[in-house]
Amino acid sequence: MQVSFKANDSLSEQIAQHLGRQIIRGEMLPGDRIQELRIAAELEVSRGSVREALLILQRRHLIDILPRRGAVVKDLSEAHVRSLYEIMQVLLGLVIRKAIKVMKEDDLDPFIELIHQLQEQVEERETDQFFDSSFRFFELAYPFARNDFVQDILDNLQPAIQRAFYMALHIDQDEMKECLAFFKAIIETIFRRDVRSALEIIREFAEHQSSLVQESIVRARQIEAAWGNRRKK
């Protein structure tokens, strides 16, 4: 599929989002090389714009730029996933704690509307649509932190979180129900102004999904090793 870009906003940002979506959705795998020349030719953009896009993806923890190898899709190790969910738990806890203090009842309306949308997507098993809507929930919540530094960190971490979250949704069909229950519970704690329960719910969900993704990574490595041993025989 040929994709062309217009420099209406930031061309490098558009390229980064295009490549980021491929990494998040598993169309580009850990260790895959990202060749500047090929990408520039496919998208009909300059190598300079591609190079800037790769720096954005590096900042967003989706690729590594290595000496003599160039840009490669970042590996998803258990340690990487565990660290990612640990920091996300802390940051999201900060956001929700601040939201509980400053949100008015009317501020909950977009969240409640989104919950209804997520419910319908679970019932229809619309996994990709549910994935997109889930991060709309987070985007609605982030500004309530009223902290530009937190917002900046979350914006840069979000693609890496999306990558793990996308995996989780495709590992277990019931994970959509788990996520929906999480979103509902968070809204209830905000409505009740219950900070302690909110932080506990975030901790439990982060640990649950982190474990789910880590176990999937271990199984995939074991299968790969088994196939490797068979080929040697």
NORTA-V649967 format. One line per field, one symbol per residue. phi: phi as a letter, one per 20 degrees, with the letter a starting at -180 (. if undefined). psi: psi as a letter, one per 30 degrees, with the letter a starting at -180 (. if undefined). burial: 1 if it has 9 or more other ideal C-beta (glycine too) atoms within 8 Angstrom, else 0. A space follows every 10 residues. Layout:
phi->???
psi->???
burial->???
This chain:
phi->.ecdcdefdd fffffffffg fffgemfddg nfedegffff ffelcfffff fffffffffe mdcdddgmdn ecfffdefff ffffffffff ffffffffff fdfegfffgf ffffgfffff fffeleffff gffgffgfff egffflbfff gfffffeggf fgffffggfe ecfefgffff ffffffffff feldfgffff fffffffffg ffffffffff ffffffffff fff
psi->kkkkkkhecj eeeeeeeeee eeeeggfklk fkkjkeeeee eefhlleeee eeeeeeeefg hflkjkkffb kkkkkileee eeeefeeeee eeeeeeeeee efklefffee eeeeeeeeee eeefhieeee eeeefeeeee eefffhjeee eeeeeffeee eeeeeeeeff ekfffeeeee eeeeeeeeee efhieeeeee eeeeeeeeee eeeeeeeeee eeeeeeeeee ee.
burial->0000100000 1111110111 1111010100 0001010011 0010100011 1111111101 1110000001 1111010001 1101111110 1111111111 0010001100 1101101111 1100001001 1011111101 1101100001 1011011111 1111111110 1000110111 0111111011 0000101110 1110111111 0111011100 0000000000 000
